[in-house]
Amino acid sequence: MNFPKDPVMLLSVVNTALRDYYSSFDALVEDNEIDGDEIIAKLAMIDYHYDAEKNKFR
């Protein structure tokens, strides 16, 4: 999967993937072999944080 650099676009792609394909953020990170900390930091820049209970960034 190709992840955009823009945080707002990244939010959309990640939340869509979490909703449609992955049961957790860890599963998304592992399956795509990406740096989860980098995604968390980039989305924190726009004040979005992962909610494990809802399985999405809010």
Backbone hydrogen bonds in HBPLUS format (Angstrom, degrees):
<---DONOR---> <-ACCEPTOR-->    atom                        ^
c    i                          cat <-CA-CA->   ^        H-A-AA   ^      H-
h    n   atom  resd res      DA  || num        DHA   H-A  angle D-A-AA Bond
n    s   type  num  typ     dist DA aas  dist angle  dist       angle   num
A0010-LEU N   A0006-ASP O   2.81 MM   4  5.96 157.6  1.86 157.4 165.2     1
A0011-LEU N   A0007-PRO O   2.91 MM   4  6.06 153.7  1.98 142.4 148.5     2
A0012-SER N   A0008-VAL O   3.26 MM   4  6.56 158.3  2.31 142.7 147.1     3
A0013-VAL N   A0009-MET O   3.01 MM   4  6.32 164.2  2.03 154.9 158.5     4
A0014-VAL N   A0010-LEU O   2.85 MM   4  5.97 172.8  1.86 160.5 162.7     5
A0015-ASN N   A0011-LEU O   2.94 MM   4  5.97 168.5  1.95 151.0 154.9     6
A0016-THR N   A0012-SER O   3.00 MM   4  6.01 153.0  2.08 142.5 150.3     7
A0017-ALA N   A0013-VAL O   2.96 MM   4  6.14 161.2  2.00 147.8 153.1     8
A0018-LEU N   A0014-VAL O   2.86 MM   4  6.10 160.3  1.90 153.4 159.1     9
A0019-ARG N   A0015-ASN O   2.92 MM   4  6.03 155.6  1.98 141.7 148.4    10
A0020-ASP N   A0016-THR O   2.88 MM   4  6.00 164.0  1.90 153.7 158.0    11
A0021-TYR N   A0017-ALA O   2.79 MM   4  5.36 158.2  1.84 146.2 151.5    12
A0022-TYR N   A0017-ALA O   3.22 MM   5  6.43 139.1  2.40 145.4 150.4    13
A0028-LEU N   A0024-SER O   3.23 MM   4  6.58 154.1  2.30 143.5 149.9    14
A0029-VAL N   A0025-PHE O   2.94 MM   4  6.23 164.7  1.97 157.9 161.4    15
A0030-GLU N   A0026-ASP O   2.91 MM   4  6.04 167.0  1.93 150.3 154.1    16
A0031-ASP N   A0027-ALA O   2.93 MM   4  5.92 166.6  1.95 147.2 151.6    17
A0032-ASN N   A0028-LEU O   3.07 MM   4  6.10 150.8  2.16 144.9 152.1    18
A0033-GLU N   A0029-VAL O   2.86 MM   4  5.71 112.4  2.33 138.8 154.3    19
A0034-ILE N   A0029-VAL O   3.26 MM   5  5.30 157.1  2.31 138.6 145.4    20
A0033-GLU N   A0030-GLU O   3.29 MM   3  5.05 150.7  2.38  95.1 103.6    21
A0038-GLU N   A0035-ASP O   3.13 MM   3  5.41 127.2  2.43 102.0 114.8    22
A0039-ILE N   A0035-ASP O   3.31 MM   4  6.75 154.7  2.38 148.5 155.0    23
A0040-ILE N   A0036-GLY O   2.89 MM   4  6.14 165.8  1.91 155.6 159.7    24
A0041-ALA N   A0037-ASP O   2.93 MM   4  6.05 159.1  1.97 144.1 149.7    25
A0042-LYS N   A0038-GLU O   2.95 MM   4  6.10 158.8  1.99 145.4 151.4    26
A0043-LEU N   A0039-ILE O   2.94 MM   4  6.12 161.6  1.97 154.2 158.6    27
A0044-ALA N   A0040-ILE O   2.92 MM   4  6.02 140.5  2.08 140.4 151.8    28
A0045-MET N   A0041-ALA O   3.21 MM   4  6.46 133.8  2.44 138.6 148.9    29
A0045-MET N   A0042-LYS O   3.27 MM   3  5.31 135.8  2.48  93.5 104.9    30
A0046-ILE N   A0043-LEU O   3.15 MM   3  5.49 146.6  2.26 104.0 112.8    31
A0048-TYR N   A0043-LEU O   2.94 MM   5  5.26 158.7  1.98 136.6 139.0    32
A0047-ASP N   A0044-ALA O   2.90 MM   3  4.56 159.7  1.94 105.9 107.2    33
A0058-ARG N   A0049-HIS O   2.93 MM   9  5.56 163.5  1.96 146.6 143.9    34
A0051-ASP N   A0056-LYS O   2.80 MM   5  5.51 162.0  1.83 148.8 154.3    35
A0055-ASN N   A0051-ASP O   2.71 MM   4  5.63 118.7  2.09 141.9 160.8    36
A0056-LYS N   A0051-ASP O   3.28 MM   5  5.51 152.6  2.36 135.6 141.6    37
